[in-house]
Amino acid sequence: MSEEFGNDLVTITDEDGNVYALEHVDTLEIDEIFYMAFLPTDINEDDDEFGLVILKVIEEDGEEILTTIDDEVLLEDIYNQFLERL
């Protein structure tokens, strides 16, 4: 995770090498695990894919990284919690 743009904007790179700029909007801690909600900086509200990007914070090799949430039920629950907060 890079803080190249400041505290609220981060750039991430996926496993295919695609780079994304995201704005951090909120963080939740559930069972000692942190989940972060982001909005793409290049959002198009008319796009069907428009919405929150929710990533899980994990530690790998002593470094915090962001990863996707594979459990659809968990992802939906976390999404709903973010919606209530926002």
C-alpha positions in Angstrom: 0.0 0.0 0.0 1.4 3.3 -1.0 0.6 6.7 0.6 1.9 8.5 -2.5 -1.1 10.9 -2.6 -1.5 11.5 1.1 -3.4 10.0 4.0 -6.7 9.5 2.3 -5.6 8.3 -1.2 -3.7 5.2 -1.8 -2.5 3.3 -4.9 -2.7 -0.4 -5.1 -1.5 -2.9 -7.6 -3.4 -6.1 -8.3 -1.8 -9.5 -9.1 -2.0 -8.7 -12.9 0.0 -5.5 -12.4 -3.0 -3.1 -12.8 -2.6 0.1 -10.7 -5.6 1.7 -9.1 -5.9 5.0 -7.1 -8.5 4.7 -4.3 -9.8 7.1 -1.7 -10.1 5.6 1.8 -13.5 6.4 3.3 -13.7 4.2 6.4 -12.2 1.4 8.4 -13.9 -1.3 10.5 -12.4 -3.6 13.0 -14.2 -6.9 13.4 -12.8 -9.7 15.5 -9.3 -8.0 15.5 -9.3 -7.9 11.7 -9.3 -4.6 9.9 -11.4 -4.0 6.8 -11.1 -0.8 4.7 -13.6 0.8 2.4 -12.5 2.8 -0.6 -13.9 4.6 -3.6 -12.1 4.6 -6.9 -10.8 8.1 -7.7 -12.0 7.7 -11.3 -15.5 6.8 -10.4 -18.3 7.1 -13.0 -21.6 7.1 -11.1 -23.4 5.9 -14.2 -21.2 2.7 -14.3 -22.9 -0.5 -13.1 -19.6 -1.3 -11.3 -19.8 1.9 -9.2 -19.5 1.3 -5.5 -17.3 0.7 -2.5 -14.2 -1.4 -2.8 -13.7 -3.3 0.4 -10.4 -4.8 1.2 -9.0 -6.8 4.2 -5.8 -5.8 5.9 -3.4 -8.7 6.5 0.2 -8.9 7.5 2.6 -10.7 5.2 6.4 -10.8 5.7 6.0 -8.1 8.5 4.2 -5.7 6.1 0.5 -4.8 6.1 -1.1 -5.4 2.7 -4.6 -5.2 1.4 -6.3 -8.3 0.0 -9.8 -9.2 -1.4 -12.4 -10.9 0.7 -13.2 -14.3 -0.8 -16.2 -15.2 1.4 -19.3 -13.7 -0.2 -21.4 -13.9 3.0 -18.7 -12.1 5.0 -18.2 -9.5 2.3 -21.9 -8.7 2.2 -22.0 -8.4 6.0 -19.1 -6.1 6.0 -20.5 -4.1 3.1 -23.8 -3.6 5.0 -21.9 -2.5 8.1 -20.0 0.1 6.1 -23.3 1.3 4.5 -24.8 1.8 8.0 -21.8 3.9 9.1 -21.7 6.0 5.9 
